[in-house]
Amino acid sequence: MNRIKKGDQVVVITGKAKGQRGEVTRVAGDRVFVQNINLVKRHTKPNPQINQPGGIVEREAPIHISNVMLFNSATGKGERVRRKTLGDGRKVRVFGSSGEVVDA
C-alpha cells in the first residue's frame, strides 16, 4: 500500500516548489505528478496522427515521492503517513502525529 495515492492533497517539502500544495494526478513508481506544480516547457513536434500541434508545451514534471508529504486539513500542514491494521483485518493509512485515518 503506497503512502501517497492519486487524488491526495500533498505539500512539496523541498525544491523549487517548496511550500506549494496540490493534488496528485498520477503516481509512477517512486515519482508523483502534482497538478500545476513543477511545470516545465518542452518543444514538441507536430503529430498529425493524434491531431497534436507542434510548439512549446508546458506540462508537469514528476517529483520524487520523498519530496512531498500528505496534507492534513485538520492541522493545516504536511504530515507523515503510517499504515495500521484494523481489528477486522483491513489496512488503512493513518497520520503519524494524531493517528487519525486518512479519508482518501
Secondary structure as GFF3:
##gff-version 3
##sequence-region A 1 104
A	DSSP	beta_strand	9	12	.	.	.	ID=ss1
A	DSSP	beta_strand	21	28	.	.	.	ID=ss2
A	DSSP	beta_strand	31	34	.	.	.	ID=ss3
A	DSSP	beta_strand	39	44	.	.	.	ID=ss4
A	DSSP	beta_strand	55	60	.	.	.	ID=ss5
A	DSSP	beta_strand	63	64	.	.	.	ID=ss6
A	DSSP	three_ten_helix	65	67	.	.	.	ID=ss7
A	DSSP	beta_strand	68	72	.	.	.	ID=ss8
A	DSSP	beta_strand	77	79	.	.	.	ID=ss9
A	DSSP	beta_strand	81	85	.	.	.	ID=ss10
A	DSSP	beta_strand	91	95	.	.	.	ID=ss11
###
